[in-house]
Amino acid sequence: MYLFIIILLGILAGISITLLFLTKSEIKHITGSLKKINDIDTNQKVTLSFQNRSFQNLALEINKNIDKKQQTEVKYKHMDMELRQAIANISHDLRTPLTSIIGYIQLIKSDDLSKDEKNEYMDIILNRAKSLKMLISGFFDLSRLEANEYAFELESISLSNILCELIASFYNDFTNKEIEPLIEIDENAPEIIGDENAVRRIFSNLIQNALKHGDKFISVSLKKDGSYIVTTFANNANNLNSDDIDHLFERFFTGDRTRTGKNTGLGLAITKALVEQMGHSITANFKDNKLSIIIKWKIS
């Protein structure tokens, strides 16, 4: 009997020593794996050298944290790349009008210029300065919108009245480009809840965008569709391709690959932010070299 007990205790002691050895070995293995993962930029995960439920659960939670860490690193690398690109774009867009202004100021200082030439250059400087002011205002407004700090004054407004008024104000612009816009507006469309100034800016941005990029074809429509009012701004867009549509509303995106200064890529980003923060939706469609920007306004 005593011999049996001694043998049993010996077996139990052996099992305990074996488990202790395996536990220490597994802890050492996990520690080594974590050190390697932390020291080297790798997608490797913690693995186990022997199967144990407790260690399996531990490895599972560790690997979850590794996944989150990798996702966070990818996110911040993307944000850093976007920030660097934004800074580069802002620098370029500010430098273009500033360089022009400095150049014309230097020309004006010349004694060989006539009074008419100086007045002409002064007008150019004034226009460049106005463009620069609008650009800086765009940066400021976009930053306020992205930080949800833009103050809206929501009320019942008539989209058809605002759109008709704005189209009339752009009459000379259409005439100068020899464009006869196709206009289809339901003047009896119901009102929506929105900020009148924001709506005016949205429509102005979209009309200006169509004028910049449209070639002989621009159409504007407003009609009721179920519980929405749908406005559509369409124009030729030969400089775009189907891959661009996914990036159209991104800040600083522009179809002008050389960034000549004619387009900063802020207008559509601001438009999208204004529309969505008022509770409505905006999408873009590209077909047969025609760009259509569609806004669905919820009827109040």
Wavefront OBJ file of the C-alpha trace (Angstrom):
o trace
v 0.000 0.000 0.000
v 2.748 2.421 1.019
v 4.682 1.457 -2.080
v 1.669 2.279 -4.259
v 1.298 5.700 -2.629
v 5.001 6.434 -3.112
v 4.789 5.417 -6.785
v 1.643 7.585 -7.289
v 3.275 10.574 -5.659
v 6.327 10.050 -7.827
v 4.170 9.999 -10.954
v 2.311 13.158 -9.865
v 5.600 14.886 -9.097
v 6.929 13.906 -12.515
v 3.819 15.248 -14.230
v 4.046 18.503 -12.251
v 7.724 18.936 -13.090
v 6.991 18.213 -16.762
v 4.103 20.721 -16.837
v 6.249 23.320 -15.062
v 9.030 22.779 -17.572
v 6.587 23.016 -20.506
v 4.955 26.145 -19.026
v 8.303 27.882 -18.601
v 9.324 26.765 -22.070
v 6.073 28.072 -23.563
v 6.365 31.397 -21.745
v 9.916 31.693 -23.024
v 8.712 30.841 -26.547
v 5.896 33.449 -26.422
v 8.267 36.070 -24.999
v 10.752 35.396 -27.798
v 8.010 35.650 -30.427
v 6.792 38.980 -29.007
v 10.339 40.355 -28.891
v 10.873 39.408 -32.517
v 7.554 40.999 -33.539
v 8.370 44.202 -31.621
v 11.941 44.438 -32.910
v 11.193 43.633 -36.546
v 8.469 45.077 -38.766
v 6.763 41.798 -39.526
v 3.253 40.372 -39.935
v 4.215 37.335 -37.877
v 1.834 36.192 -35.118
v 2.454 34.432 -31.812
v 2.452 30.636 -32.219
v 2.444 27.834 -29.625
v 4.815 24.924 -29.311
v 2.265 22.765 -27.504
v -1.523 22.836 -27.175
v -2.991 24.189 -23.973
v -6.359 25.973 -23.680
v -5.045 28.688 -21.383
v -2.066 29.407 -23.626
v -4.308 29.247 -26.701
v -6.558 31.948 -25.194
v -3.497 34.024 -24.257
v -2.040 33.725 -27.764
v -5.417 34.632 -29.281
v -5.653 37.871 -27.264
v -2.027 38.755 -27.986
v -2.600 38.248 -31.718
v -5.714 40.450 -31.562
v -3.590 43.222 -30.077
v -0.959 42.681 -32.772
v -3.665 43.022 -35.448
v -4.925 46.273 -33.881
v -1.367 47.604 -33.648
v -0.722 46.833 -37.320
v -4.024 48.438 -38.362
v -3.194 51.547 -36.335
v 0.259 51.775 -37.924
v -1.246 51.487 -41.420
v -3.839 54.160 -40.559
v -1.250 56.606 -39.249
v 1.097 55.986 -42.170
v -1.803 56.789 -44.499
v -2.681 59.911 -42.490
v 0.955 61.026 -42.515
v 1.127 60.542 -46.284
v -2.122 62.523 -46.717
v -0.794 65.304 -44.481
v 2.473 65.531 -46.419
v 0.561 65.626 -49.707
v -1.848 68.253 -48.338
v 1.044 70.452 -47.212
v 2.677 70.084 -50.630
v -0.574 70.976 -52.408
v -1.284 73.951 -50.131
v 2.261 75.238 -50.623
v 1.945 74.931 -54.390
v -1.510 76.524 -54.530
v -0.405 79.460 -52.375
v 2.892 79.888 -54.186
v 1.284 80.175 -57.642
v -0.674 83.439 -57.089
v 2.033 84.839 -54.807
v 4.703 84.321 -57.462
v 2.475 86.029 -60.016
v 1.804 88.980 -57.692
v 5.526 89.450 -56.936
v 6.355 89.261 -60.637
v 3.883 91.962 -61.627
v 4.929 94.199 -58.720
v 8.510 94.016 -60.006
v 7.286 94.925 -63.502
v 5.357 97.925 -62.179
v 8.555 99.300 -60.610
v 10.041 99.634 -64.080
v 10.268 103.206 -65.393
v 9.682 102.027 -68.968
v 6.009 101.171 -68.408
v 3.215 103.419 -69.547
v 0.408 104.438 -67.217
v -2.022 102.129 -69.039
v 0.346 99.159 -68.671
v 0.769 99.868 -64.962
v -3.009 100.040 -64.514
v -3.359 96.758 -66.405
v -0.778 95.068 -64.176
v -2.447 96.519 -61.063
v -5.744 94.937 -62.154
v -3.963 91.588 -62.606
v -2.397 91.887 -59.128
v -5.805 92.698 -57.640
v -7.384 89.661 -59.289
v -4.532 87.397 -58.129
v -4.886 88.791 -54.586
v -8.636 88.075 -54.645
v -7.930 84.515 -55.793
v -5.430 84.129 -52.969
v -7.979 85.416 -50.449
v -10.591 82.933 -51.740
v -8.049 80.120 -51.533
v -7.179 80.902 -47.912
v -10.897 81.207 -47.071
v -11.429 77.792 -48.654
v -8.720 76.232 -46.483
v -10.266 77.830 -43.389
v -13.837 76.787 -44.210
v -12.804 73.208 -44.994
v -10.932 72.941 -41.674
v -14.033 74.214 -39.819
v -16.273 71.751 -41.640
v -13.965 68.798 -40.959
v -13.864 69.784 -37.258
v -17.692 70.132 -37.189
v -17.301 73.779 -36.176
v -19.286 75.285 -39.070
v -22.416 77.032 -37.733
v -25.527 76.350 -39.826
v -28.708 78.441 -39.595
v -31.314 75.886 -40.647
v -34.675 77.037 -41.967
v -37.247 76.219 -44.658
v -35.859 77.347 -48.025
v -36.827 77.037 -51.692
v -34.074 75.346 -53.686
v -35.706 76.266 -57.002
v -35.736 79.996 -56.196
v -32.080 79.972 -55.114
v -30.965 77.938 -58.138
v -32.860 80.106 -60.649
v -31.339 83.258 -59.143
v -27.802 81.855 -59.237
v -28.064 80.586 -62.819
v -29.163 84.074 -63.876
v -26.150 85.591 -62.085
v -23.822 83.351 -64.154
v -25.376 84.453 -67.471
v -22.270 86.367 -68.594
v -20.021 83.422 -67.711
v -22.088 81.073 -69.876
v -22.129 83.639 -72.705
v -18.353 84.169 -72.572
v -17.795 80.424 -72.936
v -20.443 80.231 -75.671
v -22.408 77.679 -73.681
v -26.186 77.427 -73.757
v -26.938 75.465 -70.552
v -29.816 72.995 -70.517
v -32.010 74.073 -67.599
v -34.858 72.009 -66.193
v -36.186 73.317 -62.873
v -39.479 72.463 -61.200
v -40.397 75.850 -59.731
v -43.199 74.248 -57.698
v -40.876 71.873 -55.864
v -41.474 71.848 -52.080
v -39.106 73.490 -49.619
v -36.349 71.730 -47.708
v -34.582 72.391 -44.401
v -31.164 73.925 -44.960
v -28.873 76.887 -44.514
v -29.491 79.374 -47.342
v -25.891 80.638 -47.454
v -24.559 77.074 -47.506
v -26.969 76.105 -50.305
v -25.924 79.154 -52.325
v -22.294 78.174 -51.915
v -23.032 74.575 -52.922
v -24.833 75.604 -56.102
v -22.203 78.261 -56.916
v -19.384 75.725 -56.477
v -21.101 73.233 -58.780
v -21.896 75.818 -61.470
v -18.315 77.149 -61.341
v -16.972 73.589 -61.523
v -19.106 72.906 -64.603
v -17.940 76.167 -66.215
v -14.267 75.365 -65.561
v -14.406 71.876 -66.988
v -17.460 71.786 -69.232
v -16.891 72.088 -72.976
v -20.019 73.292 -74.794
v -22.270 71.113 -72.623
v -23.703 71.951 -69.202
v -27.060 70.901 -67.815
v -28.772 71.718 -64.530
v -31.957 70.065 -63.306
v -34.096 70.174 -60.175
v -37.081 67.891 -59.701
v -39.087 66.145 -57.007
v -38.508 62.414 -56.692
v -40.571 60.757 -53.969
v -39.558 62.189 -50.599
v -36.542 63.983 -52.095
v -35.700 66.893 -54.323
v -32.934 65.865 -56.708
v -30.567 68.420 -58.228
v -28.207 67.289 -60.991
v -25.292 69.269 -62.427
v -23.770 67.673 -65.526
v -20.967 68.702 -67.885
v -18.406 67.276 -70.287
v -15.323 66.052 -68.418
v -12.766 64.858 -70.951
v -9.918 65.261 -68.435
v -11.422 62.719 -66.014
v -11.569 58.935 -66.072
v -13.700 56.411 -64.208
v -11.036 55.879 -61.532
v -11.163 59.576 -60.622
v -14.794 59.432 -59.475
v -13.909 57.676 -56.207
v -11.585 60.601 -55.364
v -13.652 63.469 -56.771
v -14.782 64.806 -53.389
v -11.429 64.389 -51.656
v -9.739 67.582 -50.555
v -7.061 68.822 -52.959
v -8.053 66.311 -55.657
v -8.008 67.931 -59.068
v -8.269 66.663 -62.621
v -5.505 69.145 -63.432
v -2.563 66.772 -62.913
v -0.048 69.572 -63.425
v -1.749 71.801 -60.794
v -1.577 74.937 -62.919
v -3.451 76.880 -60.245
v -6.753 76.956 -62.127
v -8.305 74.483 -59.708
v -7.372 73.880 -56.059
v -9.493 70.790 -55.479
v -11.266 72.392 -52.503
v -14.615 73.300 -54.070
v -16.117 69.824 -54.307
v -14.717 68.771 -50.918
v -16.405 71.791 -49.312
v -19.599 71.085 -51.280
v -19.771 67.487 -50.047
v -19.139 68.512 -46.429
v -21.836 71.217 -46.561
v -24.407 68.875 -48.114
v -23.807 65.997 -45.696
v -23.603 68.126 -42.555
v -27.028 69.547 -43.387
v -28.350 65.968 -43.491
v -28.557 65.409 -47.264
v -26.521 63.250 -49.673
v -24.312 63.822 -52.716
v -22.902 61.402 -55.305
v -21.079 61.561 -58.625
v -21.531 59.594 -61.821
v -19.259 59.406 -64.862
v -20.525 58.016 -68.175
v -19.683 58.739 -71.813
v -17.198 61.450 -70.731
v -19.953 63.282 -68.882
v -19.727 64.028 -65.162
v -22.967 64.255 -63.196
v -23.071 65.437 -59.591
v -26.336 64.504 -57.932
v -27.659 65.845 -54.628
v -30.675 64.281 -52.909
v -32.322 66.809 -50.610
v -34.718 65.495 -47.975
v -38.059 67.247 -48.187
v -39.000 68.956 -44.905
l 1 2 3 4 5 6 7 8 9 10 11 12 13 14 15 16 17 18 19 20 21 22 23 24 25 26 27 28 29 30 31 32 33 34 35 36 37 38 39 40 41 42 43 44 45 46 47 48 49 50 51 52 53 54 55 56 57 58 59 60 61 62 63 64 65 66 67 68 69 70 71 72 73 74 75 76 77 78 79 80 81 82 83 84 85 86 87 88 89 90 91 92 93 94 95 96 97 98 99 100 101 102 103 104 105 106 107 108 109 110 111 112 113 114 115 116 117 118 119 120 121 122 123 124 125 126 127 128 129 130 131 132 133 134 135 136 137 138 139 140 141 142 143 144 145 146 147 148 149 150 151 152 153 154 155 156 157 158 159 160 161 162 163 164 165 166 167 168 169 170 171 172 173 174 175 176 177 178 179 180 181 182 183 184 185 186 187 188 189 190 191 192 193 194 195 196 197 198 199 200 201 202 203 204 205 206 207 208 209 210 211 212 213 214 215 216 217 218 219 220 221 222 223 224 225 226 227 228 229 230 231 232 233 234 235 236 237 238 239 240 241 242 243 244 245 246 247 248 249 250 251 252 253 254 255 256 257 258 259 260 261 262 263 264 265 266 267 268 269 270 271 272 273 274 275 276 277 278 279 280 281 282 283 284 285 286 287 288 289 290 291 292 293 294 295 296 297 298 299 300
